[in-house]
Amino acid sequence: MQLTIVCAVDNEDLLEANLLKSKVVRKKQCPILLLKDPNPNDPDRVWNPVAALNEGKMAATTTHIAFIQQSIFLPDIWYDTTMQSLVRITQIDSNFGALGVAGVYHDRLVGHIKNGNRAWGTPVGLPRVVDTLDEMLIITRKDNVWFDESTPSGYYYGADLCITYRMRDLRNYAINAYCRNNSPEVKRLPDDVKAAQDYLRTKYNLVKPEFRVFPIRTTNETIDKTEKKEKKEKSK
């Protein structure tokens, strides 16, 4: 069993401060493919990070691929722990869909990470089935992955992939592959997130009701079948 790291890059500073400082990269414990935005400072650029991940998937030659965001720092034991988790999940469910470090099962967060200064979760009880996984770190088999490049702005492609697997009767799991997410803290989600939510809402409203896609629960938002309208305050 072999693993390649694939990362879509549009911020060299985040990359240098996090993923590239990780032992697994410094010691070349596994191959890494960096797919970079050629014009990161151009406000008019059109760059699709999801398409970059698919490009990395095509270029990888290993049996498994870890799609990891540039703001993720992997601790020194990450490679050994992750490979052990891969072996274990293969013994439990060799036909799994996606694996990750942070996900949602019904209304509960599942996994084990440090997000900024806040740690949550525990490795106890992992692996565990989840509905969706966060995009910070997703592992799949090379022959069983293709991200939807129409997902706006690169948001929710992890949730979308997990739903696709579930519709094929494949299970997704949170595994023990602890990492630290050092992405800049934001007080509110970017406006582009709504476009991605609307895209998934439209996409999955077209599938058969028996798939029971909605609500789509993710690590930061829940996407309902119909958009909830804010109630206007009644005039006095």
Secondary structure as GFF3:
##gff-version 3
##sequence-region A 1 236
A	DSSP	beta_strand	3	9	.	.	.	ID=ss1
A	DSSP	alpha_helix	12	17	.	.	.	ID=ss2
A	DSSP	three_ten_helix	19	21	.	.	.	ID=ss3
A	DSSP	alpha_helix	23	26	.	.	.	ID=ss4
A	DSSP	beta_strand	32	36	.	.	.	ID=ss5
A	DSSP	alpha_helix	49	59	.	.	.	ID=ss6
A	DSSP	beta_strand	64	68	.	.	.	ID=ss7
A	DSSP	beta_strand	72	73	.	.	.	ID=ss8
A	DSSP	alpha_helix	78	92	.	.	.	ID=ss9
A	DSSP	beta_strand	99	100	.	.	.	ID=ss10
A	DSSP	beta_strand	102	105	.	.	.	ID=ss11
A	DSSP	beta_strand	108	115	.	.	.	ID=ss12
A	DSSP	beta_strand	118	121	.	.	.	ID=ss13
A	DSSP	beta_strand	128	130	.	.	.	ID=ss14
A	DSSP	beta_strand	132	133	.	.	.	ID=ss15
A	DSSP	beta_strand	137	141	.	.	.	ID=ss16
A	DSSP	three_ten_helix	142	144	.	.	.	ID=ss17
A	DSSP	three_ten_helix	152	154	.	.	.	ID=ss18
A	DSSP	alpha_helix	157	167	.	.	.	ID=ss19
A	DSSP	beta_strand	172	174	.	.	.	ID=ss20
A	DSSP	beta_strand	180	181	.	.	.	ID=ss21
A	DSSP	alpha_helix	192	204	.	.	.	ID=ss22
A	DSSP	three_ten_helix	209	211	.	.	.	ID=ss23
A	DSSP	beta_strand	216	217	.	.	.	ID=ss24
A	DSSP	beta_strand	222	223	.	.	.	ID=ss25
###
